[in-house]
Amino acid sequence: MNFSQQLSLIKTLVPSGEVNTRMDCPFCSGTNTLTIKRENADLFWYCFHASCSVKGKHVGEMTMEQIYA
């Protein structure tokens, strides 16, 4: 699975307003192995299962409200 496919699925999994999320990995079906972290407009994800290679970072654009908050 390439980066853009991972990113599109990860974006659908992140609950709005959540900063850190830990869940079952939809890529390898590992139990409670996928962590998703949101920092400002950036999005990080990583699966801790040994056989899973899913990981990534998406640097997003910040809104003016986020910059001046």
Helices and strands as residue ranges (DSSP letters): H 3-13, E 20-23, E 34-39, E 42-47, E 55-58, H 64-67
